[in-house]
């Protein structure tokens, strides 16, 4: 894939979850991405964690925001990739080959590429499988998980940021 990916993580007072997400992203076998972390001015050591994880692929800010969606929008505006992946603090990629596998699939034809997720609860794991073809009925009843959706940045620019 010659398409650049931006991985966006939002965090507020979840330094343990943030460390899990950072480890998951930085351990990918293919490093063809930029990693943007938006911290909402945490006071639990998250800012210090970000300072300690100064990698060339990581860009971060820590400042007050107006909630998770405001933080996600900040990350989207900072992103320079053609596709975006949102991993919240505590989210992890399935294994170290996810970005490599996605790299082989995304060719720029579609606005959204997506996969399945594994939802971990304290007592169990639950795999959520999404349909091969999306329909209005699907979106009427449920939605895609942002943790497994690679969304063309141009869609955000066109639909949300023109105002």
Secondary structure, DSSP 8 states (H G I E B T S, - for coil): ----EEEEEEESS-HHHHHHHHHHHHT-S---EEEEEEE---SSSHHHHHHH---TTEEEEE---SSHHHHHHHHHHH--SSEEEE--TT---SSTTHHHHHHHH--SSSSEEE--EEEE-SS-EEEE---SS--HHHHHH----GGGEEEEHHHHHHHTS--
